[in-house]
Amino acid sequence: MKKILLSLVVMLMALSVGSKASALVKVDARYWFTDLSGTAQVANGSISGTNFDFVNDLGVDEKKGFPEGRITLELGGHKLRYAFLRMKWDGSNTLSQTITFNGQSYTSGAQVDSSLKIDYHRLGYEYDIINTLDNHVGVIFDVKYFDASASLDSTSLSLSESKNFNVPIPTVGVSAQVGLPFLFSVGGELTGVTLGQNVYLFDGEAAVNLKPAPFVVLSGGYRVLKLHLEKDLDKGDLTVKGPFINLRADF
């Protein structure tokens, strides 16, 4: 990640040479009201795991809200972007089936406590092919990095297992915005990738924006994040979706 960040910074600095445009920093503070659904299968070496549902089997609270921070360095039609989102879900339930997790068996009828945490980093470059006033159409190239951990604990069985997953995924996409009367605009972006049957990632959103002051933008919209990942005997499917509100300040 550090090498990628350094390369993008150097590239943006090179683009600024001889340009009359002044750099602009945009900072976004967002809150996402999410609805989670998903399944996972966690193995340990050659010991395969049981496919389980986060909500139905582990009792994870699927409706939670999370803050997200974004920063964009803009120079004309060139943008260097970084975003960070930390998501964490906890659950407690009595198992209706035996689940093999990271090589250990949690038997049916046992009380289990579970946790899923994901640190979601996005680092990328956007080039706006069209960039006039409040209208733009651009292409996005970025790397999405998932630093995730899942745990399953049972006091009655004296079991406590956890597993970490670190996955970088390069993606491409598009971004667009159209200006409307009365200081409004609509826009959105879509990024993703499909790498055979092993990896599928989709992150898309759309929003209505209001610009009440020259350097302030208020937004409300809807976002969907879908991830499918298979590695060795581990497998996971995750969908996080819901409305969001956003406050952006331009400097």
Residue pairs with C-beta under 8 A, 6 or more apart in sequence:
1 121
1 123
1 143
1 145
1 168
4 123
4 143
5 82
5 123
8 80
8 123
8 124
8 125
9 80
11 125
12 73
12 75
12 78
12 80
12 125
15 75
15 76
15 78
16 23
16 75
19 75
19 76
21 75
21 76
22 75
23 73
23 74
23 75
24 73
24 74
24 75
24 250
24 251
25 71
25 72
25 73
25 74
25 250
25 251
26 70
26 71
26 72
26 74
26 248
26 249
26 250
26 251
27 69
27 70
27 71
27 72
27 248
27 249
27 251
28 68
28 69
28 70
28 71
28 72
28 83
28 246
28 247
28 248
29 67
29 68
29 69
29 246
29 247
29 248
30 67
30 68
30 69
30 70
30 244
30 245
30 246
30 247
31 65
31 66
31 67
31 68
31 244
31 245
31 246
32 65
32 66
32 67
32 68
32 85
32 223
32 242
32 243
32 244
33 63
33 65
33 242
33 243
33 244
34 63
34 64
34 65
34 66
34 87
34 240
34 241
34 242
35 62
35 63
35 240
35 241
35 242
36 54
36 55
36 60
36 62
36 63
36 64
36 89
36 238
36 239
36 240
37 54
37 55
37 62
37 238
37 239
38 53
38 54
38 55
38 236
38 237
38 238
38 239
39 51
39 52
39 53
39 54
39 236
39 237
40 49
40 51
40 52
40 54
40 150
40 234
40 235
40 236
40 237
41 48
41 49
41 50
41 51
41 52
41 233
41 234
41 235
41 236
42 49
42 101
42 102
42 150
42 163
42 234
43 49
43 102
43 103
43 232
43 233
43 234
44 102
44 103
44 104
45 103
46 233
47 100
47 103
47 233
48 100
48 233
49 99
49 100
49 101
49 102
49 233
49 234
50 97
50 98
50 99
50 100
50 101
51 235
52 58
52 97
52 99
52 101
54 60
54 62
54 89
54 91
54 114
54 116
55 62
55 91
57 93
57 95
57 96
57 97
57 99
58 91
58 93
58 112
58 114
58 152
59 91
59 92
59 93
59 114
60 89
60 90
60 91
60 114
60 116
61 89
61 90
61 91
62 89
64 87
64 88
64 89
66 85
66 86
66 87
66 88
68 83
68 84
68 85
69 83
69 84
70 81
70 82
70 83
70 84
71 81
71 82
71 83
72 79
72 80
72 81
72 82
73 79
73 80
73 81
74 80
76 131
77 127
77 128
77 129
77 131
77 138
78 125
78 126
78 127
78 128
79 125
79 126
79 127
79 128
79 138
80 124
80 125
81 122
81 123
81 124
81 125
81 126
81 140
81 142
82 121
82 122
82 123
82 124
83 120
83 121
83 122
84 119
84 120
84 121
84 122
85 119
85 120
86 117
86 118
86 119
86 120
87 117
87 118
87 120
87 240
88 115
88 116
88 117
88 118
89 115
89 116
89 117
90 113
90 114
90 115
91 113
91 114
91 115
92 111
92 112
92 113
92 114
93 111
93 112
93 114
94 109
94 110
94 111
94 112
95 106
95 107
95 108
95 109
95 110
95 111
95 112
96 108
97 108
98 105
98 106
98 107
98 108
99 105
99 106
99 112
99 152
100 106
101 152
101 161
102 152
102 161
102 162
102 163
103 161
104 159
104 161
106 112
106 152
106 154
106 157
106 159
107 157
110 154
110 156
110 157
111 154
111 155
111 156
112 152
112 153
112 154
113 152
113 153
113 154
114 150
114 151
114 152
114 153
115 149
115 150
115 151
116 148
116 149
116 150
117 148
117 149
117 150
118 146
118 147
118 148
119 146
119 147
119 148
120 144
120 145
120 146
121 144
121 145
121 146
121 147
122 142
122 143
122 144
122 145
123 142
123 143
123 145
124 140
124 141
124 142
124 143
124 191
125 140
125 141
125 142
126 138
126 139
126 140
126 141
126 175
127 138
127 139
128 136
128 137
128 138
128 175
129 137
129 138
129 139
130 136
130 137
130 138
131 138
133 179
134 177
134 178
134 179
134 185
134 211
135 177
135 178
135 179
136 175
136 176
136 177
137 174
137 175
137 176
138 174
138 175
138 176
139 172
139 173
139 174
139 175
140 171
140 172
140 173
140 174
140 175
140 189
140 191
141 170
141 171
141 172
142 170
142 171
142 172
142 173
142 191
143 168
143 169
143 170
143 171
144 168
144 169
144 170
144 171
144 191
144 201
144 203
145 166
145 167
145 168
145 169
146 165
146 166
146 167
146 168
146 169
146 227
147 164
147 165
147 166
148 164
148 165
148 166
148 167
149 162
149 163
149 164
149 165
150 162
150 163
150 165
151 160
151 161
151 162
151 163
152 159
152 160
152 161
152 162
153 159
153 160
153 161
154 160
163 234
165 229
165 231
165 234
165 236
167 229
167 231
169 193
169 199
169 201
170 193
171 191
171 192
171 193
171 201
171 203
172 191
172 192
172 193
173 189
173 190
173 191
173 192
173 203
174 189
174 190
175 187
175 188
175 189
176 187
176 188
176 189
177 185
177 186
177 187
177 188
177 209
178 185
178 186
178 187
179 185
180 186
183 210
183 211
183 212
184 208
184 209
184 210
184 211
185 208
185 209
185 211
186 206
186 207
186 208
186 209
187 206
187 207
187 209
188 204
188 205
188 206
188 207
188 221
189 204
189 205
190 202
190 203
190 204
190 205
191 202
191 203
191 204
192 200
192 201
192 202
192 203
192 204
193 199
193 200
193 201
194 200
194 201
197 230
198 229
198 230
198 231
199 228
199 229
199 230
200 226
200 227
200 228
201 226
201 227
201 228
202 224
202 225
202 226
202 227
203 223
203 224
203 225
203 226
204 223
204 224
205 221
205 222
205 223
205 224
205 244
206 221
206 222
207 219
207 220
207 221
207 222
207 244
207 246
208 219
208 220
208 221
209 217
209 218
209 219
210 217
210 218
210 219
211 217
211 218
212 218
214 250
215 249
215 250
215 251
216 247
216 248
216 249
216 250
217 246
217 247
217 248
217 250
218 245
218 246
218 247
218 248
219 244
219 245
219 246
219 247
219 248
220 243
220 244
220 245
220 246
221 243
221 244
221 246
222 241
222 242
222 243
222 244
223 241
223 242
223 243
223 244
224 239
224 240
224 241
225 238
225 239
225 240
225 241
226 238
226 239
227 236
227 237
227 238
227 239
228 236
228 237
228 238
229 235
229 236
230 236
